[in-house]
Amino acid sequence: MTSNPTIAPIDSASEFHKIQSRPASIEVKDITVSFKTPKGIFTAIKNIDLTIKKGEIVALIGHSGCGKSTLMGTISGMTAPTSGQVIANGAVVKGPGPDRGIVFQNYSLLPWLTVYKNIYEAVDSVFKGKTAAEKREIVEENLKMVTLWPHKDKLPGQLSGGMKQRVAIARAFAINPSILLLDEPFGALDALTKGSMHIELLKLWNLDNRNKTIVMVTHDIEEAIFLSDRVVVMNNGPEATIKEIVEIPLPRPRNKKEIVHDPIYMETHDKLMSLLFDKFSIEDE
Ligand SMILES: Nc1ncnc2c1ncn2[C@@H]1O[C@H](COP(=O)(O)OP(=O)(O)OP(=O)(O)O)[C@@H](O)[C@H]1O
């Protein structure tokens, strides 16, 4: 328990349980992914089971090369599982689909198209039945949401890293997927830009009534705790599995400055550190 009036463990726990009673958005069922390599078969992840609820924010965390992107790839449909299946919104994932928007670390914007056109093209390819005016409205609304409307005629090369990432996020939101998959979306950004991007992301998620499911790969423990409802910690590969799933029962909206003083935050941070590292100083040999 805490004396801080802004922190309410009982309410936060019930908020957490409310999410857990929602219907499943993503069901990862006994997924194994093996790759053929010149040295033989390499099994990256093995027998992974994970259910993510509608509107939940889940972070995947683990050491480099443990298989986080591979697992995300099976959810996005860009990586075919060797065995097992992923069910997204009740349907077996057989490839990428407009119900799952993806944002990568490298922005994946088309460099020859303006900011506006990068989003318009995506909207145009998904909303075949909408009129040009309706599509223009969607582009405008989403660019304004990430405060990049004044930069709409610039090419990606004329933007800063944070701006490019906001365009990528606006594009993912514009196609209005029920599932947003973020693979280290803020990895290349400086700490200040990263901090404001976290707030932007939660703002967009809130504006959408917390209906979008968000799965995010990260290496950043603070980012994982600030954003997520649960953090999935993976073991090192090969044949990586889930080591532990850590619940983050911190109330929302979360305040970046205050949250670090919350005993739940500190406890969770310690727990994640212990799960990820076995040495904490040069004396730990
Ligand atoms: N197409 C492929 N062919 C062969 N091996 C692959 C392939 N894709 C991934 N791997 C291997 O699978 C393992 C998991 O890779 P993955 O990219 O999923 O890890 P990660 O946890 O996302 O890493 P990072 O945090 O460094 O981005 C690694 O050992 C990688 O070398």
The ligand as a MOL file (V3000), in Angstrom:
LIG
                    3D

  0  0  0     0  0            999 V3000
M  V30 BEGIN CTAB
M  V30 COUNTS 31 33 0 0 0
M  V30 BEGIN ATOM
M  V30 1 N 14.9580 -15.8650 -41.7840 0
M  V30 2 C 15.7550 -16.3760 -40.8600 0
M  V30 3 N 16.5990 -17.3830 -41.1520 0
M  V30 4 C 17.4110 -17.9190 -40.2110 0
M  V30 5 N 17.4270 -17.5340 -38.9290 0
M  V30 6 C 16.6170 -16.5260 -38.5770 0
M  V30 7 C 15.7410 -15.8910 -39.5150 0
M  V30 8 N 15.0330 -14.9270 -38.8620 0
M  V30 9 C 15.4720 -14.9430 -37.5840 0
M  V30 10 N 16.4060 -15.8990 -37.4070 0
M  V30 11 C 17.0930 -16.2260 -36.1660 0
M  V30 12 O 16.0910 -16.4510 -35.1800 0
M  V30 13 C 16.5170 -15.9230 -33.9230 0
M  V30 14 C 15.4690 -14.9430 -33.4300 0
M  V30 15 O 15.5250 -13.7750 -34.2370 0
M  V30 16 P 14.5810 -12.5110 -33.9490 0
M  V30 17 O 14.8850 -11.4850 -34.9640 0
M  V30 18 O 13.1910 -12.9920 -33.8210 0
M  V30 19 O 15.1180 -12.0560 -32.5110 0
M  V30 20 P 14.7810 -10.7410 -31.6780 0
M  V30 21 O 14.5440 -11.1810 -30.2780 0
M  V30 22 O 13.7200 -9.9730 -32.3420 0
M  V30 23 O 16.1760 -9.9750 -31.7930 0
M  V30 24 P 16.5320 -8.4060 -31.6370 0
M  V30 25 O 16.1050 -8.0220 -30.2550 0
M  V30 26 O 18.0320 -8.3780 -31.7740 0
M  V30 27 O 15.8250 -7.6710 -32.7220 0
M  V30 28 C 17.8890 -15.3230 -34.1380 0
M  V30 29 O 18.8650 -16.2560 -33.7440 0
M  V30 30 C 17.9450 -15.0750 -35.6390 0
M  V30 31 O 19.2700 -15.1820 -36.1100 0
M  V30 END ATOM
M  V30 BEGIN BOND
M  V30 1 1 1 2
M  V30 2 1 2 3
M  V30 3 2 2 7
M  V30 4 2 3 4
M  V30 5 1 4 5
M  V30 6 2 5 6
M  V30 7 1 6 7
M  V30 8 1 6 10
M  V30 9 1 7 8
M  V30 10 2 8 9
M  V30 11 1 9 10
M  V30 12 1 10 11
M  V30 13 1 11 12
M  V30 14 1 11 30
M  V30 15 1 12 13
M  V30 16 1 13 14
M  V30 17 1 13 28
M  V30 18 1 14 15
M  V30 19 1 15 16
M  V30 20 2 16 17
M  V30 21 1 16 18
M  V30 22 1 16 19
M  V30 23 1 19 20
M  V30 24 2 20 21
M  V30 25 1 20 22
M  V30 26 1 20 23
M  V30 27 1 23 24
M  V30 28 2 24 25
M  V30 29 1 24 26
M  V30 30 1 24 27
M  V30 31 1 28 29
M  V30 32 1 28 30
M  V30 33 1 30 31
M  V30 END BOND
M  V30 END CTAB
M  END
